[in-house]
Amino acid sequence: MTESRSEAAPLRPRALVVDYGGVLTSPLDEAMHAWCEGDRIDNAHFRELMATWLGQPSASQTGPGANPAYRLERGELTGPEFERLLASELRSVDGRPLTADGMLRRMFAGFQAAPAMHDAVRQVRAAGHRTALLSNSWGLDYDRTGWGELFDVTVISGEVGLRKPEPEIYLLTAERLGVSPHECVFVDDLGPNVRAAEQVGMTGIRHVDPAQTIAEIAAHFRLDLAVA
């Protein structure tokens, strides 16, 4: 009797898809904390604002009525437009007005590359697997040095008009890689993004610590990944 697909062994992964901020870099919280200190921003109020904006259902947040964060990620707002909107919502710790110009650049200035994660992606690709970057962009001027040897495909939300956790952006990434979503392993530091990837058939890894993530990647691809 022929085995049905649901009963068959899962497809072996052929592609690794990774997030940028917080996965290929130092943790997002560290960068945000440094930015709030440098710009004299009330950190607790900033977190409350982000929880309100980013906690809204994605499906209902399209078009001009969407909150600024989602519109920025889809490329519907320019960086300077978003900076002005964000600055108007934030509070300084000393009551002085906040400087909107260049806010996004300062926000992510604390990002540091995570060499072990870069090395892991490079080794997976060298082993013959496809690799992709899938990132929600906040108008970030990415340092793309070395991307040519890391990734076969790059999908940046503001460049494709879609954002995580919308299912279409995961499907687009798999399509550009030339593989099925079921053949993709997806790594992100945000739980909702990982769960959305799993819902379209990808294998999800919630990134917390590079050593743990690399061990999980190695297990899925059955590789011995050397960690520097």
Buried (B, 14 or more C-beta within 10 A) or exposed (E): EEEEEEEEEEBEBBBBBBBBBBBBBBBBEBBBBBBBEEBBBBBEBBEEBEEEBBEBEBEEBBEEEBBBBBBBBBBBBEBBBBBBBBBEEBBBBEEEEBEBEEBBBBBBEBBEEBEBBBBBBBBBBEEEBBBBBBBBBBBBEBEEEEEEEBBBBBBBBBEBEBBBBBBEBBBBBBEBBEBBBBBBBBBBBBEEBBEBBBEBBBBBBBBEEBEEBBBBBBEBBEBEBEBE
